[in-house]
Amino acid sequence: MSKSAFSLVLQILLITNLSETLFAQNSDELLSIRTENNQGFVHFYATSQAYADLQVELSILEQDGTTEIEPVTYQIIPARSRDMLFKKIKIEKNFRYRYKYVTGNPQTVRHNSGYIYKLPYGNGLEFKVIQGNNGAFSHQGKFALDFAMPEGTAVNAARGGIVIRLKTDSDQGGDDPELANAGNYVTILHDDGSLASYVHLRKGGTVVSAGDRVKDGQIIGYSGNTGYSTEPHLHFEVKIPIYMDTKTVPVKFKTGVSQTEVPEPGKFYRSWH
């Protein structure tokens, strides 16, 4: 029912003439890498618009686009970096380069597995889990929850943090895996380096912006039925970054005055804020 908001993004291939400075830019403009020639060396500079650290791999290739000039270079690009020197290499011929990135920093993540999350909707509301962890429909091998809820229901932050990514312009949704990238979402970076995704929001259904710091229980948007979705619901998952990827992790929620649970499919859960 949902596709990860943290998938790898393959960058554009560019043929770079040694006498020119060219830019390669991601389609969502979170990261750009430019080249500059200086005393026979090509310098690669990275600029990040992201509000979280990015893992980046840079490949420098022969003009045929398949033969590597040297091994792939890996670096962490800090959030909101500008013109950070990524790579310096002596190249005496035309070349291509490409890059890909993943949100999050596996070197600094300190996941707090004991944290108790609030259910991602208003205090006193009760909704059914229609697909749980390792669900057979679209959650195979992952920890994620789908809460059935009417479109336009307020979505609350289950945990505080910084809004790092969002999509709010889609009005497409349906039972088609090709629509996975059409789901509107909000992604929040927590203080321990983990990231939470709230997916399938309605068009225009966000009330936060990238860079905002939100508190747990704060309204961040409104539920919908966008993306790969068979019925109106909210998809929620928490991930931690690993090398050039992320993995989902199980979380517990407050479901009573002194009760915590891992929600199970087929059951209703009342929010206690």
N, C-alpha and C positions, 0 to 999 in steps of 0.2 A: 504493500500500500504506500510505501514511501521509498524514495531513494536518498542515500546519504547526502547531506549538504557539504560533506568534506571530501568528495571524490577528487582524484587527481585531475589536473587540467593540463592537457598537452598544449604547449605553446607553438606559435607560428614559426615555420622554418623561413629563414631569410638568408639570401646570398649576400655576403658582406664584402665589398671591395675595400682593400686595405687603405685606400685614400679617402674613405668616407666614414662618417659616424652615423650609424643607423640604430633604430630602436626596435625592440621586439616587445609587444605588449599583449597581455592577456585580454581575452574578450570581456572579462568583468572588471578589468583595470585595477585589480588588487596589487599586481606586481608588474614591473617593467624592468628590462635589462637593456642597457645601451653599451656600445663599444666606443672606445677612444684609442687612437694610435699615438704612441709616444716613444720616440727613440727606438724604433724597431719592435716594440712590444705592443700587443693589443691588451688594453685594460677593459674588463667587464665590470660595469657599475650597476648595482641593483637599487631600485627605489620601490618601497612598499607603501601602499595606501591602507594596509590592513591594520586592525586594532589588536591583532594577536601576532605572535611570532610565526614565521613561515619556514618550513623545511623546503629547501630548493635543491634540485639537481640540474646541473648545466652540462649539456653535451656539445662538444665542438667537433665538427665533422668535415670531411673532405667535401668538395663541391658536389660529389655524387649523392651526398645526403645519407650514405650508409656506412662509410668507413670512418671510424673514430680517429681523430688526430692524437688524442690522449684519453686516459680514463675519465669517466664522468666525475665531475666535481660536486661535492655535497657541502652545503653550508646552512646554518640557521641565520635567517635575516630577521633582525628584531623589528617589532611593530613600529610602524610609522618611520622607517629608516629612509634616508634620502642620499642617493649617490654613494652607497656603501661599496667599497672595492670588493668585488666578488672573486675575481680571477685576473692574474697577469701572466701572459704567455707570449712567447716569441713565435709568430706565424709569418711565413714568407710566401704565402699563396692565398688565393681566395678560399673562403670557407663558408660553411653554414653553421648555425647554432640553434639549439632548441632548449627549452627548459620546462620543467613541471614543478608544481609545489603542492604541499599539503599544509593545512592550517594546524597550528599547535607545535609545541616544543617538547619532544620526549626527554630532553636533557634536564628540564626543570620541573616536569610534572611530578606532583606528589599527591597522588589520588587518595582522598580520604574516604575509604570504603565504608566507614561507619557513619557517614553523614545521613541524616534522616530528612528526606525531601518532603515538601508539602505537595499535595495533589495539585495539578496545574489548572485548577478552576476555583471559583469563588467559594468562600466559607459557607458550609451547609448544603451545597449542591451535591448531587449524587448521580454518578454516571456508570455505565456498564463497560467493562473491559471486553472488547470484541475480538482482540487478538493479543496474546501475551508474548512473553519471552520464548524464543525459538518456535514461533507460530508457523504452522504449515503453509499458510498462504504466501506471506512475503517476509517473514521474520526468521527464516531458517538460518540457524547458526549465529543469531544475534540477540542481544538483549534489547527489547523495545516493546512499547505498549501502545495500543490503540484504544482510545476512549470514545465511544459513540456519544455524540452530542449534536444538538441542533445547530445549524449554521447561524452565526452571529453571537454565539455564546462567548462571553469574555474569557480569555486565556490568561492565567496568572503565572508569573515566574515561580517555578518550584524551588528555586534557589537563587540567591542574588549573584550578581556578577556584572560583566561588561558586555553589552551587545556588540558583537563583532561582524555579523553578517545578517542580511535579511533580503527577502524577495517579497514584493507586494503587488506586482503588476499583472499577474496572470489571472485569467478567467476561465482557463481550461481545466477540465477534470473528467475522469472516467475510468472504466475498467480496461485500461490499455497500458501495458508496461512502457510504451513509447512516450507516455505522458509523465514519466517519473520526474523529469527535470522541470515540469510545469507547476509543481507544487509551491505555493508561497510558504515562507518559513521565517523564523527568527532563530538565530544561534547566539547563545550566551556563553562566555568564557568565565569559569568559576575561579576563585582564588587559588585552588589547588592545581590548576592547569587542565582540569577536565572541561568538557564542552557539552552543553545540552541543546538539542534541536526540538523545536516545536513546529510541526509541519502540517500542511493542507489548510492553511489559513485562507480566509476569503480575500478576494481582490480588494486592495486598499485596506486590508484588515490588520495593519500594524499601527501601534501608537507610540513606538519608540524609533530611535535612529541609531545608526552605527556610531559607536563611541559613548553611548549613554550608559551610565551605571544604574542598575536597577536593584531593588530590594526583593527578597522573597515575598511572595504574595502580591506583588505589584502587577497590575494589568499591563500586558505587553501587546495584545492584539485580540482578534476575534476569529473564532473557528470558521471553517468552511469545508469545501469539498474539491479543492484544486489538486492537480497532479494525478498520480496513479491511485485512484480512490474509488471504491465501490459504493460508498455511502458517506454522508457527512460524519466526520470524526476528527479527533486530534491524535496525531502520532507523536510520541515522546520517546526520546532516547538520550543516553549520556555516553559519551565516548572519551577515550584518552588517546593522545597521540603516541604512535610507535614509529619506527623508522619508515619514513615515506608512506605512512598510512595511519589509520586510526582503528581502534577496536571498541566495540560497545562493552559496557560493564553493567552488572546488575546493581539496582539501587532499591532502597526501602523507602516507604512513604508513611507519614503519620496518618493513621486511619481512625484514631480515637483519642480520647484525653491522654491515655498512657499506652496506646497501642501502635505498633508499627508492623507493616506487612509488605511483602512483595506481591502486588496485585496479580490475580489469576483470571484467565479468561472465563467469561460466563457469570462473573460476580459483579455486584454493584459496590461502589466505594464512595462514602461521604467525605467531603473535604472538611478538615479541621485546621483552621489557620490560627 
